[in-house]
Amino acid sequence: MKTLFLAVTAALLSPLAFAQESKVEITANDQMQFSTKAFEVKAGDKVTLTLKHVGQMQKIAMGHNVVILQKGTEVPAFAMKSTTAKDSDYIPQDAETKGKVIAHTKLLGGGESDTITFDAPKEAGTYPFLCTFPGHFALMQGTMTVK
């Protein structure tokens, strides 16, 4: 019984038991640029990410989103699949790519913003993010580092 009590106490006192909230704000503009190429969060944290499209062009011509992918995902291959997913805001829904998305914002036009909340992965590492609007990933990508 004492061993069980110690195990439960240790689990409750682990860093994940006291997850914090991380707030991240990223802007995107009409020049196909994110305001940051990298951000850090702690493993298991609740992450609130806000994307603001500070440009003026409509989403049909210059839409932006942020899509955070699982560690090890091939960004160019995922981006190519995204180009055919117009009906789902360029987020592929096929079986091959569906499990690779950790979180994503809506596709935004100039002057719009979107805020999402998700749990950071529990495994430390580097997770890619990108804009999946056709042709944007070459310039609009970065990394979320989980510590």
C-alpha angles and dihedrals in degrees: 000000000000090000091053091049091051092048092051092046092050091049092050092049094049117115091252092058089063098046114172131207119258119201119204128180122191126180126202127196142195090268091068095252133135116214089234137030095198144025135174133225134172121253111270095009121143103247123205109194123186122193117196120190100210094180127093104230120106120250092251088067104024109014120166135193138161117236117184114204136201117268111275096023112146101241098199092051092047091047092052091053088049094061091070095048100081093137091060096045090266094301106130114232100190121121093251096058105023097088092049096073117090095178141333141191126227119271106265138200128207114308094015130115138189132195123202133180124209141154115260113236115270091226117082117234146088119305120188125230129191147162108256098199105123112280096003102099093078090069102017109065139100144148138273109208116207113204 
